[in-house]
């Protein structure tokens, strides 16, 4: 992602300090920016007037329950006011949409999974096409001190039979660093990079291959949960949504926005 280095520079130290605090801070920052943009780009006097008109029409509709014709007229007026309100409030939403999508992309690529820490066991799964048969070999890393293969050898090779269109290898990283894992199927060799680290970082977990035998190689990271809410464990997205609702409502009330 183009903006990864930019966001990593700004928020990286905060993430490594405390992931939950980092997500709450980003949530507050985005909520503040969206609220200020909404305030600057909307006519608050008009928004207040439209809101009062819609409320008034709703009250009038209730009073004329026995008059269908009058109710239809009032409903049409209420819908017109509601449409004007929505169109006016849509402008700041469109302005902030792309930056928010970019930030969401970075959050997803940085905080969705638990990194591969030193001494942590993990697995890599190769997903094959139904027509693929035989076995796949994990070519032993050059320095077994850095990466340990937790599989038994067959004829001094790490080989797994393809079962249910998949083959999974268990490994363990011993030292921080970037490594390349090579897998051989038939006469072809496929590679997947991994990162062993002590910080909140990881390589893309999935590498698409899409040739005549193999579809993808996936490093099986654990999902990262950063907030335990009375037994309800939330990742970055759930935490962001929850806190952004609280911040947005609070800021709108504080700034008296309509």
C-alpha positions in Angstrom: 0.0 0.0 0.0 1.3 3.4 -1.0 0.6 5.1 2.3 1.9 2.4 4.5 5.2 4.0 5.2 3.5 7.4 5.9 1.1 5.9 8.4 3.7 3.6 10.0 5.9 6.6 10.6 3.1 8.6 12.3 1.3 5.9 14.2 3.9 3.1 14.4 5.4 4.2 17.7 1.8 4.5 19.2 0.9 1.0 18.0 4.0 -0.5 19.5 3.3 1.3 22.7 -0.4 0.2 23.0 -2.6 -1.1 20.2 -5.9 -0.4 21.9 -4.9 3.2 22.7 -3.7 3.6 19.1 -7.1 2.5 17.6 -9.0 4.8 20.1 -6.7 7.7 19.1 -7.2 7.1 15.4 -11.0 6.7 16.0 -11.1 10.1 17.8 -8.9 11.8 15.2 -11.1 10.6 12.3 -14.3 11.5 14.2 -12.9 15.0 15.0 -11.9 15.6 11.3 -15.3 14.4 10.0 -17.2 16.5 12.5 -15.2 19.6 11.7 -15.6 19.0 7.9 -19.3 18.5 8.5 -19.5 21.8 10.4 -17.5 23.8 7.8 -19.3 22.4 4.7 -22.9 22.6 5.9 -25.2 25.5 6.6 -26.2 24.8 10.1 -29.0 27.3 10.1 -30.5 25.5 7.1 -29.9 22.1 8.7 -31.7 23.3 11.9 -34.6 24.7 9.9 -35.0 21.4 7.8 -34.8 19.3 11.0 -37.5 21.4 12.7 -39.7 21.3 9.6 -39.4 17.5 9.4 -40.3 17.2 13.1 -43.3 19.6 12.6 -44.5 17.5 9.6 -44.3 14.3 11.6 -46.4 15.9 14.3 -49.0 17.1 11.8 -49.2 13.7 10.2 -50.1 12.1 13.6 -52.9 14.7 14.0 -54.4 13.9 10.6 -54.6 10.1 10.9 -58.2 10.2 9.9 -57.6 12.2 6.8 -55.6 10.1 4.2 -55.4 12.9 1.7 -53.9 15.4 4.1 -51.5 12.7 5.4 -50.2 12.1 1.9 -49.6 15.8 1.4 -47.8 16.1 4.7 -45.7 12.9 4.0 -44.7 14.4 0.6 -43.6 17.6 2.3 -41.7 15.6 4.9 -39.9 13.5 2.3 -38.9 16.6 0.3 -37.4 18.2 3.5 -35.7 14.9 4.3 -34.2 14.7 0.8 -32.8 18.2 1.1 -31.3 17.4 4.5 -29.7 14.2 3.2 -28.3 15.9 0.0 -26.8 18.8 2.1 -25.2 16.4 4.6 -23.9 14.2 1.8 -21.2 16.7 0.7 -18.9 16.4 3.7 -19.4 12.6 3.6 -18.1 12.5 0.0 -15.1 14.7 0.8 -14.0 12.5 3.7 -14.8 9.1 2.1 -11.5 8.5 0.2 -9.2 9.5 3.0 -11.1 7.3 5.4 -11.0 4.3 3.0 -7.2 4.8 2.8 -6.8 4.8 6.6 -9.1 1.7 6.9 -6.9 -0.1 4.4 -3.8 0.7 6.5 -5.5 -0.4 9.7 -6.6 -3.6 8.1 -3.1 -4.4 6.8 -1.5 -3.5 10.2 -3.8 -4.5 13.0 -5.9 -7.5 11.7 -3.5 -10.2 12.8 -1.1 -11.2 15.5 2.5 -11.0 14.2 4.8 -14.0 14.0 6.9 -13.5 17.2 10.2 -15.3 17.8 9.6 -18.9 19.2 5.9 -18.7 18.1 4.7 -21.7 16.2 2.7 -21.0 13.0 1.6 -22.8 9.9 1.6 -22.2 6.1 -1.2 -23.7 3.9 -0.9 -24.3 0.2 -4.3 -24.3 -1.5 -4.4 -26.5 -4.6 -6.8 -26.9 -7.5 -9.0 -30.0 -7.4 -7.0 -31.5 -10.3 -3.7 -31.3 -8.4 -2.4 -34.5 -7.0 0.7 -35.9 -5.3 2.7 -34.1 -2.7 4.5 -30.8 -2.0 7.9 -30.3 -0.5 9.0 -27.5 1.8 12.6 -26.9 0.9 14.5 -26.6 4.1 15.6 -23.1 5.0 19.4 -22.6 4.6 19.8 -21.6 8.2 17.7 -23.9 10.4 18.7 -21.9 13.5 16.4 -19.1 12.3 13.5 -21.1 11.1 12.6 -24.5 12.5 10.4 -26.9 10.5 8.1 -28.8 12.9 7.5 -31.7 10.6 9.0 -35.2 10.3 11.3 -35.8 7.4 10.8 -38.4 4.6 14.1 -39.3 3.0 15.6 -36.1 4.5 12.9 -34.0 2.9 9.9 -32.2 4.4 7.0 -33.6 2.3 3.3 -33.4 2.7 0.7 -35.2 0.7 -2.1 -33.1 -0.9 -5.3 -33.8 1.0 -8.6 -32.1 0.4 -6.8 -29.8 -2.0 -4.5 -28.5 0.7 -1.1 -29.1 2.3 -0.1 -27.5 5.6 3.4 -27.2 7.1 4.1 -26.2 10.8 7.1 -24.0 11.5 8.6 -21.8 14.2 10.6 -18.7 13.8 13.5 -18.3 16.2 15.2 -15.0 15.3 13.6 -11.7 14.1 14.0 -11.1 10.4 12.5 -11.5 6.9 12.6 -15.0 5.4 11.6 -16.7 2.2 9.9 -20.1 2.3 10.1 -22.2 -0.9 7.7 -25.0 -1.8 8.2 -27.5 -4.6 5.4 -29.2 -6.4 6.2 -31.1 -9.5 8.9 -29.2 -11.4 7.8 -25.8 -10.1 8.9 -23.9 -7.0 6.7 -21.3 -5.2 7.9 -18.8 -2.7 6.3 -16.9 0.2 7.9 -14.3 2.3 7.4 -14.1 6.1 8.4 -11.7 8.8 9.5 -12.8 12.3 9.3 -9.7 14.5 8.8 -8.3 18.0 6.7 -5.4 16.8 3.2 -5.2 15.4 4.1 -6.0 11.8 3.5 -8.8 9.3 3.7 -9.5 5.6 0.6 -10.0 3.5 -0.8 -13.3 4.8 -2.0 -14.5 1.4 -0.1 -14.8 -1.9 -2.2 -15.6 -4.9 -0.6 -18.0 -7.4 -3.5 -19.1 -9.7 -1.5 -21.4 -12.1 -2.5 -24.8 -13.3 -1.9 -26.5 -9.9 -1.9 -24.1 -6.9 -4.3 -21.3 -6.1 -2.6 -19.6 -3.1 -0.1 -19.8 -0.2 -1.4 -18.5 3.1 0.5 -17.9 6.4 -2.0 -18.7 9.1 -1.8 -15.8 11.5 -4.1 -15.6 14.6 -6.8 -12.9 14.5 -5.8 -9.9 16.7 -8.3 -9.1 19.4 -7.6 -5.8 21.2 -10.7 -5.2 23.4 -12.5 -7.6 25.7 -16.0 -6.1 26.4 -17.6 -8.4 29.0 -16.5 -11.5 27.1 -17.2 -10.0 23.7 -13.7 -9.8 22.0 -13.3 -7.1 19.4 -10.7 -6.6 16.7 -9.6 -3.3 15.4 -12.8 -2.8 13.3 -15.2 -3.5 16.1 -13.3 -1.3 18.5 -13.1 1.5 15.9 -16.9 1.4 15.2 -17.8 1.3 18.9 -15.5 4.2 19.8 -16.2 6.3 16.7 -20.0 6.2 17.5 -19.3 7.5 21.0 -16.8 10.2 19.8 -19.1 11.3 16.9 -22.1 11.7 19.1 -20.2 13.5 21.8 -18.5 15.9 19.4 -21.8 16.7 17.5 -23.4 17.4 20.8 -20.5 19.5 22.0 -20.5 21.6 18.8 -24.3 21.7 18.7 -24.4 20.3 15.1 -27.7 19.5 13.3 
